[in-house]
Amino acid sequence: MANPASYRPVTGQIPTDPGVYRFRDEFGRVIYVGKAKNLRNRLNSYFADPHRLAPKTYAMVHAGASVEWTVVGSELESLQLEYTWIKQYAPKFNIKYRDDKSYPYLAVSVGERYPRARVMRGEKKKGTRYFGPFSHAWAIRETLDALLRVFPVRTCSRTVFKRAEQTDRPCLLGYIDKCSAPCVGRISEEDHRALADSLCRFMAGGSEKYIRELTDQMQHAAENMEFEHAAKLRDDIEALKKAFERNAVVLSDSVDADLFAFHEDELEAAAQVFHVREGRIRGQRGWIVEKVEDRTPAEMIAQLLQQVYGESAVTLASTPEEQEMTRNEIPRTVLVPVMPEGAEQLQEWLSGLRGSKVTISVPQRGERVQLMETVAENARQSLMLHKSRRAGDLTTRSASLQELQEALDLPEALMRIECYDISHSQGTNVVASMVVFEDGLPKKSDYRKFSIRGEAARDDTASMYDVIHRRFKRHLAEQEERRAAPRASGEITEAAPDPSRFAYPPNLVVVDGGPPQVAAARRALDDLGIDDVHVVGLAKRLEEIWVPDDDFPVILPRSSNGLFLLQRLRDEAHRFAITFHRSKRGKAMLASALDGVPGLGAGRRDALIQHFGSLKAIQEATPEQLAEVRGIGPKLAEKILEHLIAQEESEPQESATAG
């Protein structure tokens, strides 16, 4: 643990302007990012009397080895730069709001030639508009089913769509009028896109207006005695009303607002938001946050708004569709339990993202206060549920790490463990995986893959030596780069090189195998002069743990938490290696499938593989999509598809002949 006095900047050298500062640890990793109206006052508060700091702030200051800052022109600029750096570095001492579950969205792929509506979870993708989130997948499926009567857009996958095109027969939804069947030409590309745009406008908050327009059309048709058309419009109106009848009316029709609330204890906090559009609750979302630094409610609200709406800011791009999507995600009103720190700057920032005025306020009376109490109760219940679920996991992880440390007689706590596995097919396409567990949990951003060639691929021990040697040689080189770079605290004019994830050494290296693999890994570390990283191997046969230079393994009980942790590590490394091996083998097969296409050289073939990733994706692509790849023109795209179709048609004949 570093002494803060060893890297405390000279007070007179710290500017009094607004700015953003970064604390780095001994490896050069950014561990905390903060902003300040007055940099000198804020930074001096960390160093004046460290013993008066809150426990977790004290830990952050003592984990640091340097501090640097950047002066900006205004508090709004500091807000934007702070968010950018938090997103880039993911500092461990900053507040991180994690979704308390995976929420489903209604997604419309407006970037496709024929937009598709479907239920999606996970990370948002470019070229797709999202509506929600919804609490349950079944709720949005029922909503979509009702909307398809009025907006019969495509919902099928690429494979089903292509099969329908080839057979000139639509799927079941096309026969029951819940799909306009663009696959067989029942609707033009322009009209289908207009349908998708209407669906998006309806979901984005235009439902009441759209229903009023249909009602006027129905009355006009009835007055003109067009009763069949009026009956169809009546049924469409009922379908649209049914789609949202489960969304409770909580505020007046004109209110578009997001309501945030918190519930916290000493260690963690739960946040909830209700998305209200046109007076109805259209979505709900929750987060859990570890309070790594003592923060006031105003500061926590500011961090939450910055993260939630910052995700929308990242999606803001140059296309009008993406700009419109971002504006729809940010409401006119944001209701919070307390005014956030820097409320004026946040309002200015959100107004810039939305393109119109956004107001942040605390409800004082009436229906908004009642709804805010409901949101707060949901946050309280969410934190209780999280605590009950996590109690066993947290205890088990701590027990696993402590038991493993004691069983292996290691001097330090196992904060970071790396596990390596080798995968190949009868000695060909040899690859290796490196997976990382920190505090007993997978850290997938630090996973690494290795391709092994030449003499190192002759057997598992040579491959293991090669992988360990390469990984830690890279670690030593990056540490040397960090030492050579300027490390003095203070304002930086040129950015010092940020350490890659290879720069952080593990406390323990686990290899998949027995004494030969362990000896190879230990020899690689010894050849590099590294003696503070411990090595063990986990053999599959009896699940025994092998340590270097020991004739007898360490045997842990089958019910041991420590053994279970090692098994999870080994299985994760094996899964990751197998996935990489299959991908590499598949790309080799894909490259061979593309051989023989006139005009398709190695460079264009590699660009095609990189863009689509699989033979199936290339087969399902249109000539226009293939032509988007650099170096592939319309004529070459047609040749590629003709070549693949000819191969596909020849395969059944070859199989029949072989049989």
Secondary structure, DSSP 4 states (H G I P E B T S, - for coil): ---GGGTPPPGGGS-SS-EEEEEE-TTS-EEEEEEESSHHHHHHHHHS-GGGS-HHHHHHHHH-SEEEEEE-SSHHHHHHHHHHHHHHH--TTS--EEESSPPPEEEE-TTSSS-BEEEE-SS--TT-EEE---S-HHHHHHHHHHHTTTS--B-S-HHHHHHHHHHT---HHHHTTSS--GGGTSS-HHHHHHHHHHHHHIIIIIHHHHHHHHHHHHHHHHHTT-HHHHHHHHHHHHHHHHHTTTS-B-S-TT--EEEEEEEE-SSEEEEEEEEEETTEEEEEEEEEEE-SS---HHHHHHHHHHHHHHHHHHH--SSHHHHHHHHHHS-SEEE-SSPPTTHHHHHHHHHHHHTS--EEE---STHHHHHHHHHHHHHHHHHHHHHHHHHHHHHHHHHHHHHHHHHTT-SS--SEEEEEEEEEETTEEEEEEEEEEETTEE-GGG-EEEE--GGGGSSHHHHHHHHHHHHHHHHHHHHHHHHHS---SS--SSPPPPPPGGGS--SEEEEESSHHHHHHHHHHHHHTT--SSEEEEE-TTT--EE-TT-SS-B---TT-HHHHHHHHHHHHHHHHHHHHHHHHHHHHHHHHHTTT-TT--HHHHHHHHHHH-SHHHHHHS-HHHHTTSTT--HHHHHHHHHHHHHHHHHHHHHHHHH-
